[in-house]
């Protein structure tokens, strides 16, 4: 870009006065002229100036290593004040500068070295560090995304449409909101604390907090099998996870076993048995009611669909649902042998004569009964039928939820544990003021062990669920 003659004369004038920069700073008239010239010259060039420190080096490497971006120039200005020569010549293109000006610029840069390449974002006050190389910048931009996707559990993918998810909101350690929902396109999660679009949830890693329209953070995670059986749509009462796990331990179910279940219900126990026997085993589930049978099949298929989207592999299709009466279902069990039997029906003693011949010797029959009178009827049926079954024990699985939380004051602050005072008379006003200051600082950042805790049974407890009876087949 060509430079007009008045500016060439200005440059020669700067050369004459560069050796006495102190006089220039004291002369306000000259400074005013310089500022005026700076405003006029600014229209000629707005880019940064590239210059070489070592002319004998490789031109490409030297130009690449000494190129100053606009952000680096800004950082250098923050580190030290620029001379009038640097201010004016920095606004002109390089081809318009005379060799004398270039020589003076090289001397100034050698006197003061500005390490802009090592400046951190916090030190510079900018949002990011100075750019050094395109490849490094690209790697830094991709790295957070890589860490984000690796935050999911091994073998799992990001949240996808069709999965069963759970939304939770806790405030002051208490669960205020919990809901299981299926992720669908174009819908939204409704709550008293605001809404979240399902489209914003899809593609996120599980276990992330997302804010509603009202700014309330909601935890979005995948539903476990326990969550699913507790929140899925049900017809009859389900076998709760605490009882289902105990029954699995009673029957000692392992991978590859063949298990008989009577009373599909809503499909809760069927799902637990399906996971226990694995792909090599099988479960035969019999239900007498049509509506219960349809509900169990629907819940089972929904969980399998959600699992395939979550893990990228199919849930084992190892449960065979049958609508039949087990008392008259001898043809259905013909030629089968079972490692265990799970009964969840009103009158289990009526089906035991049909089930016992198909149970392997030494195997266990676990019975789920809601009332103690049903347990008495079962034992009376065993006595009268003389079946080769031994009642090992009858248990009730209790589940007590505890509340453990830091002790809080009425204003919301933490209670501070106070040390015992041995000599109250020796306390003076100075010590009282010191204690108040220590208490105030401790409320903001309490030390370890300085806060008392409360521990008591939770006011909301699960009531009685069922009695579990363990029957074992013996050899006569």
N, C-alpha and C positions, 0 to 999 in steps of 0.2 A: 504494500500500500504506500503510495507516494505521500510524502510529508511536505507541507507548504514551507516556504522560506522563513516566515516568522518563527516557526518552531526550530529550524536549524540554527538560527541565531540565538535562540533561547538555550539550546544545548551548549553552544560555545561559551555562553555566559555562565552556565552552571559549572563548566570546567574551571573557569577562573576563580570561582568562589567556593569550590568544594574543599580546598585546603583550610578554609577558615569557617567551619560549620558553626562554631560558637557565635561568630558575628552574625551569621544568617539567622540563628535562632533569636538573637536580640533585636534584629531589625524587623519590626512589624510590617513595614511597608513592603519589603521583599517577600515576606511570607504571604501577605495578601495577594501579591502578584502570582506567586506560585500556586496558591489555591485557585485563583482565577484561571490560570493556564491549565490546571488539572481538570477543571470542569470542561474546558474547551477540547482538550486532547482526549477526554474520555469517549468522545464520539467516534474516534478513529479505531480504537481497539478495546475489546472487552474480554479477550481471552488471556490465558496465562502465557508467560514468556519462557521459552526453552533456551537453555544456554549450556555450554560444555565447560567443565572445570579443567580437564586435561585434554588439550588439543592433540597430543601425541597418541592417545588411546584410540581404540576402535570407535568409529563415529556412532555406530548403532548402539553398542553397549553403553557408551558414555552419555548419549542423548537419552537413553532409556533410564539410566540410573540417576540423572540430574534433572529429570522433568518434574516440574512443580505443578501440581493441580491447584485448582482454586481453593480447595479445602486446606491443602498444605500451606498455601500462602496465608490463609486466614490464621492457621495455627502459628506460623512464624511471626505474624504481626502481634499475636497475643503474647509471645515470649519476649519480644524486644521492640523498641520503637525504630521505625525506618527513617533513614536520612532523606532529605528532599530529593537527592539524586535518584535514590531507589524508588521513591514515589512516582516521579515523573517518568523515568525510563521504564518502569514496570508496566506502564500503560501503553507504551509504544511497541509496535512489532519489532522483531529482532533485526530484520534487514534494514530498518531505518536508523539504527544506532551506529555511531562512529566507533572505530577501534579504540579510541581513548576512553570512551564511556564503558565499553566492554571490559577494558583492563581495570578500571576503577571498580566495577561491579565484582569482578573476580577477586580483587583484593579484599573487599568488604566481606564477601562470603567466606573467604579463608580465615579472616579474623574472628568471625562469629559463626560457629557451626550450630545449626538448629536440628536436633535429632527428631524430626517429625515422624519418622517411620516407626518409632517405638512409643508413640503417644497412645494412651489408652482412651477409650470413650469417656471414662469418668474424668480423666485429667483435662481433656479438651473441652468437655461440656457439650459434645455433639452426640448424636445418636449412634454413631458407629466409628470404628477406627479408620485411619487413612487407608486408601486402597493402594496396594503394592503390586498385586499380580492378579490377572483375571482368573487364572486357575485356582488360586487360593481363595479368592472371593466366592467362586462358585462352590467350592468344597465347604466353606463356612455356611453358605445358605442352605445347602442340602443336609448338613449334619443335624440341625434340630429336627427335621422331618424324619431322618433315620432313627434318631433316639425316640421320637414319638411313636413310630410304628413298632419299635422293639419293646416298648413299654407294655404291650399286651402279653398275655400268658403264652408260653411256647405252644405252638400248634393251633393257636386261635387267630382269627382275623379281626378286622375292624367291624364295627356294628353295621349290620345290613338289614334291609327290609325283610320282614317276616320273622325276626327273632323275638323271643320273649324276654323283656327287660323289666327291671325294677327301678322305680324312682323313689328316693328317700330324701327327707329333709329333717335335720336335727337342729334343735335350738336349745342352747345351754345344757347339752348332754342328753336331752330328752327327744325321743322320736315323735315328731309332730305329724309326719305324713309319710305314708308308704303305699305304693300302688304298683301292681304288675300289669303290663300292657304289651301288646304286640306292635312292633314298629311297622308302620304303614306309611306309604307316600301320600302326601297331601293332607294329612291329619295333624292334630296337635295334642299335646299332653295338657289336660285341664287340672287345675288345682286351685285351692284358695289363695295361694301365694303367687299366682300368675300362670301363664301358659308358655310352653316351649314347642316349637314346630318340630315334627318328626323329621322333616328334611334337614334340620340343623343337627339332629342327633346322629343320623346316618353318616357313616364314614369316620366317626370319632372312636377313639379307643375306649374300652370298657373301664369303668371306675373313674370317670371324669366329672367334675362339677360344671354344670351349665346353668347360667342365670336365666331366670324367667323375665317376662316383660317388666316386672316390678323390681328386678334386680336381686331376687332371692336365689342363692345358690342351691341347686338340686343335684344330688348325686345320682348319676345314671350308671347302672351296672347290669350285668347279665343275671338272669334268674337261675339260681341253682335248682337242683332237683327238689330240695327241701322247700324252697320258695314256690316252686311250681305246684307241688301237691297241696300246699297250704292256701294258695290264692287262685287256683284254677276253678272253673265252674264245676259244681258238684251236684249230684242228686242226693244220695244218702251220705251219712257221715263217713269220713275217711279214717283210715288207720294212720294216726299221727306219726311223724317221723321218729319220735322217741320210742313208740311201741313197735314200729316197723323194724327199726334197727335191732331191737331186743329180740324180735321174732327171728330175724336173720341169724343172730348169734345162737339162738336156741336150735334152729334147724341145721346150723353149720353149713350153710349153702356156699358152694364154691363154683368156680368156672367149670362149665361142662356138665353140671347137674341137670336133672330133669325133675321139675317141681310141679305139683298140682295145687291149684288155688281154687277154692270154692267161695263164691261171693265176690265178683269183680268190683261191684260198687261203682265208685267214680274212677277207678283205675290207679289209685295211689299205690297200693301194694303190688300191683302188676308191674309198675315202673321200677320199684325197688328190686323186685325179683328179676326183672329183665336185665338190670345192670349187674346183679350178683352172678347170674349164670353165664353171662357173656355170649359171644357169638357161637361158641361151641355147645352151649346148653339150650334148653327149651323150657317154656312155661305153658301149661294148659290151664286156662282160666275159664271157669264155668259160672254162669249167672242165669238165674231163673226169670228175672224180670226183663222185659223188652226195653224199657226206658233206661234202666241202669246199664244194660248191655251196650246200648248206643252211646251213652255218655262215656263209658270206659274206653270204647274204641276211639271216640273222637279225641279225648284227652291224650291217649297214647300216641295217636298220629300227629297231633300238634306238637308234642314234645320231640318226636323224631324229626319233624321238619325244622324246628328251631335248632336242634343239635347239628343237623347237617349243614345249616348256614353258619353255625358257630365254629365248627371244627373242620369243615370241608370233607367230612366222611359220614357215611350213613350209620345211624344208630341201629344195632342189631335187631332185625325183625324176627324175634324169637318168642313172641307171645301169640298163642292161638286162642282167640276168644270164641266161646261156644255159648249159645243160649239153650240151656237144658236144665233139667232137674237131676241133681247128682244122685238122688235116691234111686232113680230108674235109669241111670246113665251107664249101666254096665257095658253095653256095646261100645260106647265112646272110649272106655278105658281098657278095652280088651287088648291084650298083648302088650300092655305098657307096664313099666316098673318105675317107681318114683323114689328119688332120694330123700324127699321131704314133702310134707303136705301142710298148707296154710288154710285154716278154716276161719271164715268171718261170716257166719250165718247165725240165725236165731236159735236153731235146734241142731247143734252139731252131732249129738248122740244118734240122730236119725240117719245120718249119712256114713257113720263110721263102719257099719257092716259092709258097705259097698266099697269104701276106700281102703280099709285095712288089708285085704288080700293083695292089692297092687302096691303096697308099701314094702320096701326092702327091709329085711331083718336088721334091727339096730337103728333104723331111721327114726326121725322125730316128726310128730304131728303137733304143730303149734296152733292153738285155738285162741281166738280173739273174742272175748265176751264182755258185754257192757255191764251186766248186773250179776250180783253174787248168787242170785237165785238160779241163773242160767248155769253157773258153775256147779251148783248142787244137782241140777238135772243131768248135767254131763256125767258127774261121778256116779249117780244112781244108774244111768244107762250103761256105764261100763260094768257095774256090778251085776246087772241083770243079764247082759248079753255075753258075758264071759269072753270078751275079746282079748287077744294077746297084747294088751296095751298097759303100760305102767305109767301112772301119774307121778312124775318126779317132783314137780313143785308148782305152786300157784302164786303168782306175784302180781303186784301192781306197781308200775313204773311211775314214780313221782318226779315231778319236774318243778324246781323252785328257782325263780328268777330273782337275782339280787341286785340291789341298787347300791353302787359304790361311787361316790362323787365327793369332790372337795366341799368343805363346809363354807357356805356363803352367808354374808350378812344381808340385812334387808335392803340395803342400797346396791346390792350386787357385787360388792367387793369381797375378797377372800378374808376369812377369819384367820387371825395370826395366833399361833400357839405362843403363850406367854410363859416365861420361866418363873418358878416360884421365888418370891421375895423373902429373904431370910431376916433382914434388918430393915424394917420400914422406917424407923426413927432416923436412920442415917441418910435417908434420901433427902436431897435438897432440891431447890427449884431448878438448878442447872441440870441435874440428872433427869428431871422430869421433861425438860425441853429436849434433851438429847434422845430420850425414849420416844417422844412424839416424832422427831425427825426420822429415827430408825424405823418406826412403824409406818410412816408415810412412804419411805423408800421401799420397805418390804412389801407393801401392798402393790406397788408397781412391778417389782421384780422379786418375788418371794424366793428365799433360799430353799434348797432341797430339805425336806423334812420339817419345814416351818409351818405348814398348813395342815390342820387336822382334817381327817376324812370321816364321813359318816358311812356306815355299812349296815343295811337292814334289808329284810325281804321286800321285794318290790310289791307295791300295793295291788298291782294287776297280776294275778297268778292264774295259771291254767288249772282248771278244776279236774275232777276225776274223768278219765277217758275210758279205761277198760281194764279188765283182768286178763292176764295171760296164763294159759295152762299148757304145760309141756308134757306131752304123752310120747312114750318111746315104745316101739314094737320089740317084743322079745320073742325068743324061740321057745316054743312049748316042748 
